[in-house]
Amino acid sequence: MKEGQGKTALVTGASSGIGKSFAELLAAKGYALVLTARRGDRLEALAAELKQRHGIATHTIVADLARPDASAAIVAELAFRGLTIDLLVNNAGYGVPGTFDSVPWTDHQRFMQVMVTAVLDLTYRLLPGMIERGWGRIINVASVAGMVPSPAGHTLYGASKSFLIRFSEALSSENASKGVHVTALCPGFTLSEFHDVLGTRDKMNKMPNLLWLQADDVVREGYEAVMKGHSVVVNGVIYQFLVWLTGALPRSVSRRVSGFAGRRYRKT
């Protein structure tokens, strides 16, 4: 019997990148899947593929988490279909290039809605059922960017990821004794469509290969961490070292190093 059999997982931003890798891993472990993202065609194709390959039940819900009512609509659809969620992966996210004052406020609003508010909203609505059943797992896809000084550009990205890390730590402490484990997954640069969407692929291609992580490795480590009850996991030895070094160096030095990296690899 597979460990996920009889349980259902919900993955946001499931149509590509880390979200897609989570869907593939969870399907292989026997979880029924609810996949949500904005791109319905990709969702349907992925759901059909995983259903055929692993013999699991799959469901898709097209939703734009930038809409304030999206989380409520997703949960209402789950109830309509008679689905309960045992494992939640809050993965949907993106980046907004530019300095804080150069980006329209409406773009900042949408960004924070997706990166922070929707995570809180969806978690708040699904957590009580996990507590009631005495078993639940929540993975919040954060980033090493939330653990190091933020350089210029993409002003709210590191801040939003730092919030997710602290939120996950607190939520884990509150609910571990109730059978619900929460983990903040903190990868560094991961091979996906993320940088193509941002228009920074040319810059990122100049980075050393040792800084790139594979999405499947990131996902596997995140799943293992949440099952063991670890509240935070940093992916990759190189990034574990960089996080340690950032904490060991004087803050002023860390900021200068981070600023140099930002000028090289961020679109400001």
C-alpha positions as CSV (number, residue, x, y, z in Angstrom):
1,M,0.0,0.0,0.0
2,K,1.4,3.4,-1.0
3,E,1.8,6.0,1.8
4,G,-0.5,8.4,0.1
5,Q,-3.3,6.0,-0.6
6,G,-6.7,7.2,0.8
7,K,-5.4,10.8,1.1
8,T,-5.9,13.8,-1.2
9,A,-3.4,16.6,-1.9
10,L,-4.0,20.0,-3.3
11,V,-1.2,21.8,-5.2
12,T,-1.4,25.4,-6.2
13,G,0.5,26.6,-9.2
14,A,0.6,23.0,-10.4
15,S,0.9,23.6,-14.2
16,S,4.7,24.0,-14.3
17,G,8.0,24.0,-12.3
18,I,8.1,23.1,-8.7
19,G,4.3,22.7,-8.6
20,K,4.3,20.2,-11.4
21,S,7.1,18.3,-9.8
22,F,5.1,18.1,-6.5
23,A,2.1,16.8,-8.5
24,E,4.3,14.1,-10.0
25,L,5.9,13.0,-6.7
26,L,2.6,12.9,-4.8
27,A,0.9,11.0,-7.6
28,A,3.7,8.4,-7.5
29,K,3.1,8.1,-3.8
30,G,-0.6,7.3,-4.3
31,Y,-2.2,10.6,-3.3
32,A,-5.4,11.6,-5.2
33,L,-4.7,15.1,-6.6
34,V,-6.4,18.4,-6.8
35,L,-4.4,20.6,-9.2
36,T,-5.1,24.3,-9.5
37,A,-3.5,27.1,-11.6
38,R,-4.6,29.7,-14.1
39,R,-3.8,27.6,-17.2
40,G,-6.6,25.1,-17.6
41,D,-5.2,23.4,-20.7
42,R,-1.9,22.5,-18.9
43,L,-3.8,21.4,-15.8
44,E,-6.0,19.0,-17.8
45,A,-3.1,17.5,-19.7
46,L,-1.1,17.0,-16.5
47,A,-4.0,15.5,-14.6
48,A,-4.8,13.1,-17.5
49,E,-1.1,12.0,-17.7
50,L,-0.8,11.4,-13.9
51,K,-4.1,9.5,-13.7
52,Q,-3.1,7.2,-16.5
53,R,0.4,6.6,-15.2
54,H,-0.4,6.1,-11.6
55,G,-4.0,5.1,-11.5
56,I,-5.0,7.9,-9.1
57,A,-8.0,10.2,-9.0
58,T,-7.2,13.6,-10.3
59,H,-9.2,16.9,-10.2
60,T,-8.5,20.3,-11.7
61,I,-9.7,23.7,-10.6
62,V,-8.8,26.7,-12.7
63,A,-8.2,29.7,-10.4
64,D,-6.3,32.9,-10.3
65,L,-5.1,33.4,-6.8
66,A,-4.6,37.1,-7.5
67,R,-8.4,37.4,-7.1
68,P,-9.3,38.0,-3.5
69,D,-12.2,35.5,-3.7
70,A,-10.1,32.7,-5.3
71,S,-9.4,30.7,-2.1
72,A,-13.1,30.8,-1.1
73,A,-14.1,29.6,-4.5
74,I,-11.5,26.7,-4.5
75,V,-12.8,25.5,-1.1
76,A,-16.4,25.8,-2.2
77,E,-15.6,23.7,-5.2
78,L,-13.9,21.1,-3.0
79,A,-17.0,20.9,-0.9
80,F,-19.2,20.6,-3.9
81,R,-17.1,17.7,-5.2
82,G,-17.0,16.0,-1.7
83,L,-13.2,16.3,-1.4
84,T,-11.2,16.8,1.8
85,I,-7.6,17.9,1.7
86,D,-5.0,16.1,3.7
87,L,-1.9,17.6,2.2
88,L,-1.6,21.2,0.9
89,V,1.2,22.6,-1.2
90,N,1.1,26.4,-1.4
91,N,3.4,26.8,-4.4
92,A,1.8,29.4,-6.7
93,G,4.1,32.4,-7.1
94,Y,6.1,34.7,-9.3
95,G,8.4,37.8,-9.2
96,V,7.9,41.5,-10.0
97,P,11.0,43.1,-11.4
98,G,11.8,46.7,-10.7
99,T,12.2,49.0,-7.7
100,F,9.3,49.6,-5.3
101,D,8.3,53.0,-6.6
102,S,8.7,52.1,-10.3
103,V,6.0,49.4,-10.2
104,P,2.3,50.3,-10.3
105,W,0.6,49.8,-6.9
106,T,-2.0,47.5,-8.5
107,D,0.9,45.1,-9.4
108,H,2.1,45.1,-5.9
109,Q,-1.4,44.4,-4.6
110,R,-1.8,41.4,-7.0
111,F,1.7,40.1,-6.0
112,M,1.0,40.2,-2.3
113,Q,-2.4,38.7,-2.8
114,V,-0.8,35.6,-4.5
115,M,2.3,35.3,-2.4
116,V,0.9,36.0,1.1
117,T,-2.8,36.6,1.4
118,A,-3.9,33.6,-0.7
119,V,-1.6,31.3,1.2
120,L,-3.0,32.4,4.5
121,D,-6.6,32.3,3.3
122,L,-6.4,28.8,1.8
123,T,-4.5,27.5,4.8
124,Y,-7.0,29.0,7.2
125,R,-9.9,27.3,5.4
126,L,-8.3,23.9,5.1
127,L,-6.4,23.6,8.4
128,P,-9.4,23.0,10.7
129,G,-10.3,19.8,8.7
130,M,-6.8,18.5,9.1
131,I,-6.9,19.2,12.9
132,E,-10.3,17.5,13.2
133,R,-9.0,14.4,11.4
134,G,-5.8,14.4,13.4
135,W,-3.5,14.3,10.3
136,G,-2.4,17.0,7.9
137,R,0.7,18.2,6.0
138,I,1.2,21.8,4.7
139,I,4.2,22.8,2.5
140,N,4.7,26.5,1.9
141,V,7.2,27.1,-1.0
142,A,9.3,29.9,0.3
143,S,12.9,30.7,-0.8
144,V,16.5,31.2,0.4
145,A,15.7,34.8,-0.6
146,G,13.7,35.0,2.6
147,M,16.7,34.2,4.7
148,V,19.3,36.6,3.3
149,P,19.5,40.4,2.9
150,S,17.4,41.6,0.0
151,P,19.2,43.6,-2.8
152,A,17.6,46.3,-4.9
153,G,14.8,45.2,-7.2
154,H,12.0,42.7,-6.8
155,T,11.4,44.6,-3.5
156,L,8.7,42.5,-2.1
157,Y,9.9,39.0,-3.1
158,G,12.3,38.4,-0.3
159,A,9.9,40.0,2.2
160,S,7.1,37.8,1.1
161,K,9.2,34.7,1.4
162,S,10.5,35.7,4.8
163,F,6.9,36.0,5.9
164,L,6.1,32.5,4.7
165,I,9.1,31.1,6.7
166,R,8.1,32.8,9.9
167,F,4.4,31.8,9.4
168,S,5.3,28.2,8.7
169,E,7.5,28.0,11.9
170,A,4.6,29.4,14.0
171,L,2.0,27.2,12.4
172,S,4.2,24.2,12.9
173,S,4.6,24.9,16.6
174,E,0.9,25.4,17.1
175,N,-0.2,22.2,15.3
176,A,2.5,19.5,15.5
177,S,0.9,18.0,18.6
178,K,-2.4,17.8,16.7
179,G,-1.0,15.7,13.9
180,V,-0.5,18.6,11.4
181,H,3.1,19.3,10.2
182,V,4.0,22.5,8.4
183,T,7.2,23.1,6.5
184,A,8.7,26.1,4.7
185,L,10.6,24.9,1.7
186,C,13.5,27.2,0.8
187,P,15.2,26.5,-2.5
188,G,17.7,28.7,-4.2
189,F,17.8,29.1,-8.0
190,T,15.7,26.2,-9.4
191,L,15.4,25.2,-13.1
192,S,11.9,26.1,-14.2
193,E,10.0,28.7,-16.2
194,F,10.3,31.2,-13.4
195,H,13.1,33.3,-15.0
196,D,11.6,33.0,-18.5
197,V,8.4,34.7,-17.3
198,L,10.5,37.4,-15.6
199,G,12.6,38.0,-18.7
200,T,15.9,37.3,-16.9
201,R,16.8,34.0,-18.6
202,D,19.9,35.5,-20.3
203,K,21.3,36.8,-17.0
204,M,20.5,33.5,-15.2
205,N,22.3,31.5,-17.9
206,K,25.5,33.2,-16.8
207,M,25.3,31.7,-13.3
208,P,27.6,28.9,-12.3
209,N,26.0,25.5,-12.7
210,L,26.5,24.6,-9.0
211,L,23.9,27.2,-8.0
212,W,21.2,25.5,-10.0
213,L,18.8,23.0,-8.3
214,Q,16.6,20.5,-10.0
215,A,12.9,20.9,-9.2
216,D,12.5,17.1,-8.5
217,D,15.3,17.2,-5.9
218,V,13.8,20.3,-4.2
219,V,10.3,18.7,-4.1
220,R,11.6,15.3,-2.7
221,E,13.5,17.1,0.1
222,G,10.5,19.2,0.9
223,Y,8.2,16.2,1.1
224,E,10.6,14.3,3.3
225,A,11.0,17.3,5.6
226,V,7.3,17.8,6.2
227,M,6.8,14.1,6.9
228,K,9.5,14.3,9.5
229,G,8.0,17.4,11.1
230,H,10.8,19.8,10.1
231,S,9.5,23.3,10.0
232,V,12.1,24.7,7.6
233,V,14.3,23.1,5.0
234,V,17.0,24.7,2.9
235,N,17.7,22.9,-0.4
236,G,21.2,22.1,-1.5
237,V,24.5,22.1,0.4
238,I,25.6,25.3,-1.3
239,Y,22.6,27.2,-0.2
240,Q,22.8,25.8,3.3
241,F,26.3,27.1,3.5
242,L,25.3,30.5,2.1
243,V,22.5,30.9,4.7
244,W,25.0,29.9,7.4
245,L,27.6,32.4,6.1
246,T,25.0,35.2,5.9
247,G,24.3,34.7,9.6
248,A,28.0,34.5,10.5
249,L,29.0,37.7,8.6
250,P,28.3,41.2,9.9
251,R,25.0,42.4,8.5
252,S,26.7,45.2,6.6
253,V,29.0,42.8,4.8
254,S,26.1,40.5,4.0
255,R,24.1,43.4,2.5
256,R,27.0,44.4,0.2
257,V,27.5,40.8,-1.1
258,S,23.7,40.4,-1.7
259,G,23.7,43.8,-3.4
260,F,26.4,42.7,-5.8
261,A,24.6,39.5,-6.6
262,G,21.4,41.4,-7.2
263,R,23.0,43.8,-9.7
264,R,24.3,40.8,-11.7
265,Y,21.3,38.6,-11.8
266,R,18.2,40.8,-11.1
267,K,16.3,42.8,-13.6
268,T,15.8,46.2,-11.9
